[in-house]
Amino acid sequence: MSGENLTSSEYIKHHLTNLTYGQHPDGSWGIAHGADAAKEMGFWALNIDTLGVSILLGCLFLYFFKKAATSPTTGVPSGLQNFVEMILEFIDDSVKDSFNGKNPLIAPLSLTIFVWIVLMNTMDLVPVDYIPHLGQLIGIPYLKVVPTTDPNMTFAMAFGVFFLIIFYSIKVKGPGGFFAELAFHPFPKFLMPFNLFLELVSLISKPISLALRLFGNMYAGEMIFILIAMLPFGLQWTLSVPWAIFHILIVILQAFIFMTLTIVYLSMAHEESH
């Protein structure tokens, strides 16, 4: 990218544009050439870079954790086995502390959410020009390598959690109990419309807050890396290294918050209505 004659705004816009595939206004299918063209494709446009990177990282997660589970070492455990056991113990403690019900899905779900989001967030620590430049060498015009800077990804995960909240709320409480929880609390029954309004807003805000918190923090971090990349080479390393070290905390913290809120929300869904 440094060799191209791009203005600052063009450079930023290029790095914030996804590789999108969909139907053009003329009816043909193909890659969108720019963010404006992607918007014209409508709802069914696919951000190939977000899907590709997230699926690849998900496969890496499954491979290494399966390897640690199926090939344990006797005696002194390997580094991979130690690392996986440390994460599993951390997830197990988090679930025990925050989840009050009994559901064998919660721990695997929490593990998947935490590790997958950490891996996707960690892509933010790769220098912003490296992978996009390699992509351009093989004819890929746009390439965003941090899936969690794409709201489509964060909202997809958040809505997945939201559907589980609704499913277990109805399964545990029953349809009537779930409706009563929304309609008859926190105020008396004669204020049912007001209760419904408050509880529905609270319910809908859960996936929105999950998605926007993760997206906003990672998008802001990515933007700072892009701005640093526009500085002279000496200043780049002077500023990018401290910011990358600090950003490691954000990478892990955002995954932890998403996981913890998921556990708490599902724990609330498993509570019997009164």
Secondary structure, DSSP 8 states (H G I E B T S, - for coil): -TTS---HHHHHHHHT---EEEE-TTS-EEE-SSHHHHHHT-TT-EEHHHHHHHHHHHHHHHHHHHHHHHS--SSS--HHHHHHHHHHHHHHHHHHHH--S--TTHHHHHHHHHHHHHHHHHGGGS-TTHHHHHHHHTT-------GGGSHHHHHHHHHHHHHHHHHHHHHHHHHHHHHHHHHSSSS-GGGHHHHHHHHHHHHHHHHHHHHHHHHHHHHHHHHHHHHHHTS-HHHHHHHHHHHHHHHHHHHHHHHHHHHHHHHHHHHHHTS---
